[in-house]
């Protein structure tokens, strides 16, 4: 169990005033939640869970269900700006716009994020006794500090930085979800509460909603982050977000009746191990040992299953069974394979730009036959590229891949 002891819990609460305020408010209605540093898998067995766990940065999540509730609820706890912090936030944004042109130009979202953090560090002068910003009768902010510096406490700095990063380069309303390592999918239908596929609790409803008025604007901004702008002329797009997550957007009201809808398949930074899969009952220790022998001796195999059945998760867990000196060739439309080997040729399809410059999975797999890999791993085979997989196996190239199907028999019948 990873429940925090009283000392650690008190320290976390004191360092995160927004968490303290939330706990004080929620305990007026229900019992005080347990605070976890790491969320154990067995909490899913609790009939009425009531817990808070830590995410990246200053984000926390409260999952609970009381006796009078029909379903679990997921409540994101993120920093909030008080009036004083809002004033300083607005002033800092103005200074960022003023100072940014003096810095080196940036291209990627990660470079922009680093630049924003650099500017915020330059602008904010940490002063734990910083006075509150005040407003004149005309609504103008009084001068907060000399030059281009604004005094703020360390907590104020963290809160302001979170909101600037969240709204300029982050996920906006979805930022708190992007920082939760226990999520698999984010399901957005504008005008309705966002739902999540949670690694521990399964499908769960949240307290966050993107309203109908914001839906179109939010969908366009999200598609721009994926470098595949959505429009009425191109109402359905797929792409990859800067953190590696896979996004699908259905934009047009004539297609998505309730308004723009989005699904984000989150990128897992740390692969789940085989021991975890055995513990969860995904596969037995005997099957795991058999797969180990198969991969040690260059055997091919298919991972078959339905949507969100754990195909990619299992594949990533068993790739380390391949001897470390082998050359691995992966071909994917979305970078989901995580390979620890030194010689790893990682290839992605290219579907944007002029038609003559586009590269599909079929092209990548055909190129694999000339690259002399020890293992060819297509991320997922759905169409004509399946014939290349079988061709590669016939020429002595071991392959392992996933198929969206109920059984191997159906896969073989299909191809």
N, C-alpha and C positions, 0 to 999 in steps of 0.2 A: 504494500500500500504506500502511496506517496502523499498522504495527508500531511500538511505542514504542522509542525509543532507550534505551540503558543508564541514562542519567541520569534520564529521566522514569520509567522502570520502577522504579528504586530508590526514587524519591520516593513513588510510588503504594504500593509494598509497605510502606514505613516508616509511611505514614499509615494503613494498613489492616492491623493485626496479624492479623486473621482470614484475610486473603489470604496473608500471609506464612506462617502456620501451615499453610494448605492446600497451598501450593506445596512447602513442606518435606516434608509428608507424601506428596504424590502423586509427587514425584520419587524416592521410594524404590522405586517400582514402574515408572514410565515416564519418558521423557525430559522435561525441563523444558518446559512449554508456552510458546508465543509469547504476548506480551501486546499486545492491540490496544486503541487508544483508540476507533477506529471500525472496524466489521467490514466488510471489502470483500466484494462479491458473489462474486468469483471463487474464494474459498476453498472453495466447494462442489465445485470440481473436484478437490480433493486427495483421494487415495485413503484416506490415514490422517491426517486432520486432528488437530491437538493444539494447541489455542489457548484463551486466556482473553480475554474482552472485557468492557469496562466497561458497566454499566447506570446507572440513576439512583441517586443517593445512594452508599451503600457496598456496593452489590450487584455481584457479578461472576459471570460464567458460564464454566464450563469445558466445551468441546465436544471430544470426542476419540473416536478409534477405533483400537485396536491390532490387530495382525495376528491375535490369538487371539479377537477379538470379532466377533460376527455383525452388530451394528448400532451406529450412533452412540449415544453417551450424552451427555446434557445434565445437568450437575451445577451446581446453584445454590450460590454461595458467599456466604453472608450472615453478618452479625455473630453472635457467640455470647457469652453472658454467662458469665463465670467466677463462682466462688462469691462473691467480693467484690462484683461488679456485681449479682448476684442479690439480695444483701442490700439494697444501695442502691436497686435497682429496686423492691423491695417497700415500702421506707420511703417512696419518692417517690410511689408509688401511694396510700399512706395519706394523705400530705399533699395530694395532688391532690383526693381525696375531701373533705378537710377545708376546703380553700380554694376549691373550685369554686363553692359556693353564694354566695360573696361577689362573684362575677363576673356580668356580664350573661348572660342566658339565651341559648342557642343553638338553632338549628333544623336547619340543614343539617349534613351530614358535614364540609364544608369549614370551617364555623364552629367545629365541635367540634375539628377538627384544629388550627386556629389557637389555640383556647383552651388545648388541651393543651400546645402548644409554648410559649405565653406562660407557663403555670404552671411548666413544666419550667425555663424560663429564670430564673424567679423563685426556684425552690427550689434549683437546683444552683449552687453557688459554685465556679467553675473554679479549681482549684489543681493544677498539674502535679506537685506533690509530695504530693498527698493520701494520707493513710495509709489502710491497708486497714480496712474495717469488721471487727469481731470479734464472735464469738458467745459468750455466757455458757454455762456448763455446762447451764443449763436451756433453752438454745436461743433465748434472747431476744437481740435485737440491742442492743449497747451504744449509747449516745447518740452520734450521728455528728457533730453540730455544734450550735451554739447556735441557739435559735429554730426557724424553719422552713427553715433552710438545710442542705444536705448538700454537703460538699466532694467533688469528683470531678475527674478529669483530663478534658481535652477529648475524648479518645477514649472514655472511660467514658461521658461525657454523650451522645455520638453513638450509642453502642451502646444505652444505656438508652432514649433517645428513640425509636430505631428500633423497639424491642420494644413500647413503650407505644403508639405510633401504629399499629403493625402489628396488635396484638391488640384495640385498642379501636375504632379507626375505619378501619383498613386491611383488607387482604384475608386476614388470618390466614395460614394455610398457603400461600395463593396470592400473598402480597404480593411475593415475589421475582419472580414472573412478571409481575405488574402493572407492575413497574418496568423490564421488559425491552422496549425499543423495537422489537426485531426479531421479535416474536411476533405472529401473526395470531389463532390460536385456542388455547384451553386446554381440554383434554378430561379430565374427571375421572370415573372409575368407582371408587367406594369399594372399598377392599381391594386395589387394583391401582396400579401406578406411574402417575403422571400423564403423559400424552402431550401434545405441543405441535405446532402447525403453525407452523414457523419460516419466516421470509421468505427465509432463505438455504439452510437445510438440509432443508426440507420436514418431514414427520412425524418426530418424534424423541422418544425415551423419556427421562424425567427420573429423578432419584434421590429424588423426593418422593412420598409416598403419604398419602392420608387413609384411615385404617383404618375398618373396618366399624363399630366402636363410636362413632367420632366422626362418621360420615357423616350421620346424621339431624340432629344438632345443628348441624353445619356448614351443611347445606343450608338449615335454617330461618333461621340468621343471615344467610346470603347472600341469601335471598329477602327478608328484612326490609330489607336495603340497597337492594333494587330496588323497595321499596314495594309488593310483591305477595306477601304471606306465603303460603307453601306449607303444605299440610296433607293429611291423608288425604281430606278432602272436596274439596280442590282440588290434586290431585297433580302437575299439570303447569302451570308458570307461565313466562312470558316477561317480561322487564323490562330496565330500564337501570340500570347501576351508577353511583355518583356520578361516576366519571371519564368517563362516556359509553359505556363498553363495554356490549355487549348480552349478557344472560345468559339461559340456558334451563335449568330445573331439572326433573328427573323424580324425584319424591320417593318414591312408594309402592313398597314391596317387591313388591307384587302386579303392578306394571307393570314396574319396573326390577328384574329378578330378582337381580342381584348387589348390590343396594342402591342408594341414591340416586346419581344420575349428573347431572353438570353440564357444560355447554358454555358457554364465555365467548368471544365474538367481540370481540377487543380494539379499542379506539378508537385510530385513528392520529392523533396530534396534528399531524404535519407531512405534508401530502399528498405522494405520490410524483410527481415531475415527468414530463413527456412525454419528456424526454431520457433519463431512467432507463428508462422503458418501452421506448424504442427500443434502448437499450443491452442490455436483457434479452431483446430479440427478441419482446416482446409485440405490437408493431406496427412497421411500417417507417416510415422518414422520409417516404415518399410518402403513405402512409395518414394520417400525422399532419398533413401539409400539406393534404391533402384535407379532413380534419375541421375544420381551422382555417378554410378557405374556407367550409365549410358553416355554421359557427357565426357567422362574420362576416356572412353574408347571411341569417340566420334560417331555416335549414333544420331540419327535424325528423329525428331518427333514433333507432333502438333499439339497445341494447347487449344482445346475447343470449349466453347461455352457461350452463354447469352450475354446481353448487355450488363455491365457492372458485376460480372460474376467473379472477377479477380484474375482474369487471364494475364494481363500485363503485370500485375503485382506479383503473381507466381513466377512469371518469366524472369523478372528482375531478381527475384530471390534465388533462383537456381543458376543464373548465368555464372556466378563465382565458382560453380562446380567445374567449369571448363578450365583445363590446365592453364596457368598464367602465361606460359610462353607461346600460346596460340594466337594467331591473328584473327580478329573478329571484324566482320563487315556487317554493319547495320544499315538498313534502308527503311525510312519512315516518312510519313507525311507530317507527323508531329513528333518532336523529340521526347520519347517516353522511355526508351531503353537506357539503362544505367549500367555501363560496363566498366569494371575495375581494371581491365587488362591494359598493358602498356601499348600494344599495337592494336589500336582500335580505329578503324576507318568508319567514321560516322557520317552518313549521307542523308540528305533531306530532299524531298521532292520540291519542285518550283512550279507553281501554277499561275503566277502573276507575270505581267509583261507580255512582250510579243509572243505569238504562238510558237515561232521557231526556236525561241529560247526556253520554252517550258520543258520540264523534265518530270515524268511521272514515275511511279513505282516500277512499272515494267522496264523502263529505261535503266533505272538503277540496278535492278536485279540482273539485267542482261550484261551490264558493265561488271557486275560482281564476278561473273564467270571468267573474266580476264584479269582479275585482281589477285588471284591465287590465295583466297582466304581459307583458314582452317574451319571457320564456321560462318555461315550466312544467316543473318537474323533479320528478316523483314518484320516490322512492327506488327502489322496486321494485314492479312491477305483477304481481299474481298472479290476481286475480279479476274481479268485475264492474266494478271501477273502470277496467278497460281500455277499456270503451266510452266513458267520459268522455274518455280520452286521445284516442281517434279523433275524438270530437266536437269537442274543442278544436282539433285540427289542421284539421278541416274549416271552423272559423270563423276560421281565420287565426292561431291561437296556436301558435307553434313549441313542440314538446315534445321532451324527450330523457329517456329512462328506461331501466331495465334490466328484462329479462324472463328468468325462469328457463326457458330452452328451448335446444334444440340449434341452431335456425336461425330466421331471420325468417319463413320459410314456415310453420313450425309455429305461430308466434305469430299470424300472420294467420288461419290455419285455426281457431285456438282462439277468436278473437274475431269 
